[in-house]
Amino acid sequence: MQTIKTIFYTSLVLVLSLTWALAAPVSPVEKSTTADIEQALDKDNLERELGRKLNFAERIVLKRAKKKLKKQAQRDPEEKASGLALAALILGSISLPILLIPYIGALGVATAIAATVTGAVAQDKSGSKTDKFGKIGMWLGIGSLILMLLLLIWAWSVILSLIAV
C-alpha cells in the first residue's frame, strides 16, 4: 500500500511539473482603444471594406456589439478583481484539501500562509473593501492555519496519551 501511495504522489508531482514546464508562453496582445474599436465597428466603414451593404442580421449584430462595447467602456475598472486577490482565492481554496493529504500537509501550510499574505496585500492595494476575492482567500488561508493548529494539538495529545500508557 505504501508503494502505491508513493507511486501515485510521484506521478502526480511529475505530471504537474511537466504541465508547468510545457505551458506555452503568453504573448502580449496589443490593446485597442475604445475609439479604434468604434471606428472599426462603424457601419459605413464596414460596408466600404466589404464592398456591399450589410444585411439585416449583420446590422443587428453590429448594433449589439456597439452596445456591449459602450457598456464595457462605462464599467468601472475597479470592479475587476486584481490578480493578487484571485491568487489569494486560489491559494486559499487549495490549501484546505492539500492540508488533509498525508505527507504533503506542510505544503498546505505554505499555501495557507501565501493565501493570507496575498489576500492582505490585495486588500491594501485595492483600497476598497469590496474586493471579495482577496478577503475570501485571506480567510480561507487563516481557516486552514487554524485547522492545522487544531490537528497538531490533537495529534500531540494522541501521542502523549500513547506514551503515558
WOGIHU-V579576 format. One record per helix or strand. SS is the DSSP state (helix for helix, strand for strand). FROM is the first residue (numbers start at 1). TO is the last residue. If there is no record, write none. Layout:
BEGIN
[[SS;FROM;TO] [SS;FROM;TO]]
END
This chain:
BEGIN
[[helix;2;22] [helix;34;40] [helix;43;50] [helix;56;74] [helix;77;79] [helix;83;99] [helix;105;126] [helix;132;164]]
END
